[in-house]
Amino acid sequence: GIQATLLQALSAALSNISPAMIEIPETPQLVLDVASNMLKHEDCAVRECAACCIGAASELLEEEMLVGTVERVVLLQRRKTDTAPVKDIGANSVHSMTSLPGSMHGSLQSLLSKQDSLILRSTTSLKSLTESKIHSDNLKLLKIEAALSRHGRALAYFRILTCSKGEFVTINDDIFYEAMGMMQTLMVDTEEMVREAACLAMGAILGQCTDTPMTLKEARHTLVKCMRTTEDVGVQIALARGLMVATRMKDHCFICKTGTPILEAALILAVSSPPNVQKMYQGFLWLALGIGDKESAHYGLSEYMSFAEGENGKIMMSLVTKTLAKIENVHDVLWSSTVNGEHDDA
């Protein structure tokens, strides 16, 4: 439609224009305002093009503004905690004790130090509980939001994380992991298109995270769930694309103990699923194990074999020798606007 075409043109213009020719941050912010309103559009093509615009605009933002974009465009409206400030009893009381006898002064200082420590722990615990409540409330709101909006949020987050400034999102752990929690929720959404977009975004999350083993540990249950043989083919393919995004952004990110369940779930789909799904997961394993890199191919496979359970090591070795070793290249299928499952070389 006309709107999708206009958004495509706007995205292309932002991607190719010199920053010196526009006002920053005013111009990208204006584009963000326009595009974010289109993330709820009934036409899927418009939502996808709007997400592309958001990714292009993100290329022109500084760190704090990019994090703010995630808050405003991807996350639900975040409520501030209403935790009351705690009075610093110890700091105010020490001054009044200076005239006390030495032994009593020392005893009271020790008591106040313990009291301050208890107050700090209580405050931290209360803040954690409040943040957890906010997160829980936001997820409830997410579930009653229109499917079109949920789809748009996931599309936008993928484009933000995969732009050249995407790593800036990780400077704020609270925002990064709240968005990750949202994507995990959307990966098991009732709507297939939402699950597909969230699976793609999760790949970018794994590619950008600063602590890969910990992030894999948090996400692997949801990832494996989306790789069940009973899951819709479109979701399986979208997740394969997301996992390929992660491996392209970060070499050997799945070659660890916490990544092994994901590799083994992928192995099942690579040997026993519809042909288009098989090809995608064979392509993912080719990248994840580093089969195409002569210098690291032995490392990836040998490390996996050391973690593999049961007969999985033998099955993987057979797949590598009979199929993966014959692949010369895995074409980049990551940036197409539709998921069609085609994969020429894999």
KAHU-V767994 format. One record per backbone hydrogen bond with DSSP energy under -1.0 kcal/mol. CO is the residue of the C=O (numbers start at 0). NH is the residue of the N-H. E is the energy in kcal/mol with one decimal. If there is no record, write none. Layout:
BEGIN
CO_NH_E / CO_NH_E
END
This chain:
BEGIN
0_4_-2.0 / 1_5_-2.6 / 2_6_-2.3 / 3_7_-2.4 / 4_8_-2.3 / 5_9_-2.3 / 6_10_-2.5 / 7_11_-2.5 / 8_12_-2.3 / 9_13_-2.3 / 10_14_-2.1 / 11_15_-1.4 / 12_16_-1.5 / 17_20_-2.4 / 18_21_-1.2 / 22_26_-3.0 / 24_28_-2.2 / 25_29_-2.1 / 26_30_-2.2 / 27_31_-2.4 / 28_32_-2.2 / 29_33_-2.0 / 30_34_-3.1 / 31_35_-2.7 / 32_36_-1.1 / 37_40_-1.5 / 42_46_-1.9 / 43_47_-2.4 / 44_48_-2.3 / 45_49_-2.5 / 46_50_-2.1 / 47_51_-1.8 / 48_52_-2.0 / 49_53_-2.0 / 50_54_-2.2 / 51_55_-2.3 / 52_56_-2.7 / 53_57_-2.0 / 56_59_-1.6 / 57_60_-1.5 / 61_65_-2.2 / 62_66_-2.2 / 63_67_-2.2 / 64_68_-1.6 / 65_69_-1.7 / 66_70_-2.0 / 67_71_-2.4 / 68_72_-3.2 / 69_73_-1.5 / 69_74_-2.3 / 86_88_-1.7 / 87_91_-1.5 / 88_92_-1.6 / 89_93_-2.0 / 93_96_-1.3 / 96_99_-2.2 / 100_104_-3.0 / 101_105_-2.3 / 102_106_-1.9 / 103_107_-2.5 / 104_108_-2.2 / 105_109_-2.2 / 106_110_-2.2 / 107_111_-2.8 / 108_112_-2.3 / 109_113_-1.9 / 110_114_-2.1 / 111_115_-2.9 / 112_116_-2.0 / 113_117_-2.1 / 114_118_-2.5 / 115_119_-2.6 / 116_120_-2.2 / 117_121_-2.4 / 118_122_-2.8 / 119_123_-2.5 / 120_124_-2.4 / 121_125_-2.5 / 122_126_-2.6 / 123_127_-2.4 / 124_128_-2.4 / 125_129_-2.5 / 126_130_-2.9 / 127_131_-2.3 / 128_132_-2.1 / 129_133_-2.4 / 130_134_-2.7 / 131_135_-2.4 / 132_136_-2.7 / 133_137_-2.7 / 134_138_-2.0 / 135_139_-1.7 / 136_140_-2.1 / 137_141_-2.3 / 138_142_-1.8 / 145_149_-1.9 / 146_150_-2.6 / 147_151_-2.2 / 148_152_-2.3 / 149_153_-1.8 / 150_154_-2.3 / 151_155_-2.4 / 152_156_-2.2 / 153_157_-2.0 / 154_158_-1.8 / 155_159_-2.3 / 156_160_-2.5 / 157_161_-1.8 / 159_162_-1.0 / 162_165_-2.0 / 164_167_-2.2 / 165_168_-1.6 / 166_169_-1.3 / 167_170_-1.8 / 168_171_-1.2 / 171_175_-2.7 / 172_176_-2.8 / 173_177_-1.7 / 174_178_-2.4 / 175_179_-1.8 / 176_180_-2.2 / 177_181_-2.0 / 178_182_-2.3 / 179_183_-2.3 / 180_184_-1.8 / 181_185_-2.3 / 182_186_-1.6 / 184_187_-1.1 / 185_188_-1.5 / 190_194_-2.0 / 191_195_-2.5 / 192_196_-2.0 / 193_197_-2.4 / 194_198_-2.2 / 195_199_-1.8 / 196_200_-2.0 / 197_201_-2.4 / 198_202_-1.4 / 199_203_-1.3 / 200_204_-2.0 / 201_205_-2.3 / 202_206_-1.7 / 203_207_-1.5 / 204_208_-2.1 / 210_214_-2.3 / 211_215_-3.0 / 212_216_-2.1 / 213_217_-1.9 / 214_218_-2.1 / 215_219_-2.5 / 218_222_-2.4 / 219_223_-3.1 / 220_224_-1.9 / 221_225_-1.7 / 223_226_-1.1 / 224_227_-1.2 / 227_230_-1.6 / 231_235_-2.1 / 232_236_-2.6 / 233_237_-2.2 / 234_238_-2.5 / 235_239_-1.9 / 236_240_-2.3 / 237_241_-2.2 / 238_242_-2.9 / 239_243_-2.0 / 240_244_-2.1 / 241_245_-2.0 / 242_246_-2.1 / 243_247_-2.2 / 244_248_-2.0 / 245_249_-2.1 / 249_252_-1.3 / 251_254_-1.2 / 253_255_-1.9 / 255_259_-1.0 / 258_262_-1.8 / 259_263_-2.5 / 260_264_-1.9 / 261_265_-2.2 / 262_266_-1.9 / 263_267_-1.5 / 264_268_-1.5 / 265_269_-1.9 / 267_271_-2.1 / 273_277_-2.7 / 274_278_-2.4 / 275_279_-1.2 / 276_280_-2.2 / 277_281_-2.4 / 278_282_-2.1 / 279_283_-2.1 / 280_284_-2.5 / 281_285_-2.2 / 282_286_-1.8 / 283_287_-3.4 / 284_288_-2.5 / 285_290_-1.9 / 289_292_-1.3 / 292_296_-2.1 / 295_299_-2.4 / 296_300_-1.9 / 297_301_-2.5 / 298_302_-2.6 / 299_303_-2.0 / 300_304_-2.5 / 301_305_-1.4 / 303_306_-1.1 / 303_307_-2.0 / 308_311_-1.9 / 310_314_-2.3 / 311_315_-2.7 / 312_316_-2.3 / 313_317_-2.3 / 314_318_-2.3 / 315_319_-2.6 / 316_320_-2.4 / 317_321_-2.4 / 318_322_-2.2 / 318_323_-2.3 / 319_324_-3.1 / 322_325_-1.2 / 323_326_-1.4
END
